[in-house]
Amino acid sequence: QVQLVESGGGLVQAGGSLRLSCAVSRSEFNINAMGWYRQAPGKQRDVVADIASGGNTHYADSVKGRFTISRDNAKNTVYLQMNDLRPEDTAVYYCYADKHRAGRYWGQGTQVTVSS
């Protein structure tokens, strides 16, 4: 079973920064896209950013220019650098990894809280 381990969440003031990390628990081949979703209380889970194995990235409009997604393919790890955080960024952040012919795997979620 593929497992994803997240780290880096926490409490930060508005305007601050956090860096989330998400690592696949053991050596896995054929990891395609990786990315992040978030879910605020009472809201649906929404995509934040994703990155293909070749490095192409996509961002939600609400985070463009503030968040940067990157990955280390050798470590099967994806990162989310979050700058200029706002209270509306408060949510549980979930990472995922798509494995070729095996489906999507999810992390356990990490809480990000931005105080005003």
C-alpha positions, 0 to 999 in steps of 0.5 A: 500500500502506497502511503503519503506522509505530510508535514509542515502545517501550522499556525501563522499570521497573515502575510507569513509563509509555510512550506508543506512537504509530502513524501511517498513512504517507500520507493515507488516507480511510475508516479505521475502527477502530484499535487495539493487540495485543501478543504475549509470547514463546511466547504468542499475539497478544492484543488490548489496546485498540481505538478506533472512528472515533467514539471508542468504546473497548474494553480488555482486562481486564488493562489497564483503568485503566492504559492509555488509547487515543486517536486523531487522525483528522486525522493518522490516528494512534492512541496508547496511553498505558501507565501503571503498567506491570508485567513482564507487560506485556512484549511486542511491541506491534502497531498496526492500522488497518481501512480500509473495504472494504480490510481490516486493515493492521498495523504492524511491531511495537515492543518494550516491556520492563518490568523488575521 
